[in-house]
Each structure stands twice: as structure tokens, then as C-alpha cells.
């Protein structure tokens, strides 16, 4: 019996566009789960989300995150996006708080 091998080159963008919303949600879940086990993949995921969210979305990947933790993360993102509108005094205060945990 003959063995055949085939190579199919699928562009991820084309594949994504053809997926249903349900399939996309499932794929996102798989991506986050896989990234939670691979630091390099998680860093890449965070970097891409940060780039496309433009500082308006919290990047929390833990399903057991408390409301306070989510609120804190959103506050940090808001501060990051407000850098140029903060006074020098406010920036110094924020930096002083951060120094306590570095």
C-alpha cells in the first residue's frame, strides 16, 4: 500500500476570518490556556494585547482574580495611559509608591 504525504499552507488570517464567533472564542480560550504554561508565549500574548488595546483593557489572565485585583489592574492601565496629563508631583508620588515594591 502506498503512503502519501501532503503539505497544506494555511494563512492564519484566512483561517481566522472563516471561523465562527463560537470557534474564535474557543480558540482564544485555548491560546490563553497554552500561554499560561509557556512564559515566552504569555509575554507575546500580553505584548500583542497591550498594543491593540491601546492601554484601555486590563490584562488579567487568571480566572480566580478578585474584583479588587481586576480594579487595581485597570487603575494601573489608566495611569499608564494618562502619563502625559499627570503633573510632575503626581508622577513622583506614583514612583515613590512603586519604589516600595521594586
N, C-alpha and C positions, 0 to 999 in steps of 0.2 A: 504494500500500500504506500502511495506517495505522500510525503509530508510537504505541506505548503506553509509558507510564512508570508504575512502581509504587513506592510507598514502604512499606517494612515496618519497623515499630518493634519491635525485639527487645530485651528486657531482658537485659543481660549476665548477671545472676544466673540467669535462666531458662535461658539458653543453656549456661552453665557446668554447671548441675545435670543437663542432658540429655547432656553429653559423657561418653564412656567414660574410664576411667583413662588409657588409652594416649593418647587425644586431649588430655586435660588435661596430660599430661607433654609432649606435643608443643607445646601452646600455651605452657606455661611456658618451654620452650626458645626459642620464637620471641620471647616477651616479653623474656627476658634478652638475647638477641641484638640486638633492636631498642634496648633500653635502653643497651647498650654503645656505641651510636652517637649517643645523644642524652642530654646531661648532665641536662636537666630531667626526662626520663623516668627516668633512673637514680636521681636524687635521690628522686623519688616512689616508686620501687620499694623503695629502701633504707628510706625512712621507713615505708612500709606493712609491710615485713617486720620492721622493728625493733618496731613497735607490736604486731604479732601474735605475735612470737617471745618477747616479754617478756624480752629480754636473754639468752636461753639458746641462741641459734643464731648462729654466725659468719656474717657477710655477705660472703662472698668470691665474686666473680663471674668469676674468672679460672680457666680450665681448666688453666693451667700453673702454678698456685700450688704452691709446695713444701710439704712436710709441716711444715717449721719455720714457714712463713708462716701456714699454717692454725692451727697450735698457738698461735702468737703472737696471732692474731686472736681465738681462743677465750679466751685469757687476758685480753685486753682487755675482752671482753664480760663475763667472770666478775667482773673488777674493777669494772666499771660497776654490775653487779647487787649487789655487796657493799658499796657505798659506806657505808651506814648501820651496817654491822658492823665497819668498819675503824677503828682508833684514829687519833687526830689525827697521831701520829708516822708511821704508815704512809701516810696521805694526803699528808703533807708530803714523804715520800720519793718517792712516785709523781709528785707535782707537780714535784719537783726534776729527776727524770729527763725528764719531758715538756718542761721549760723548755729543755733542751739541743737540742731539735729544733723549737722554735717559731720 
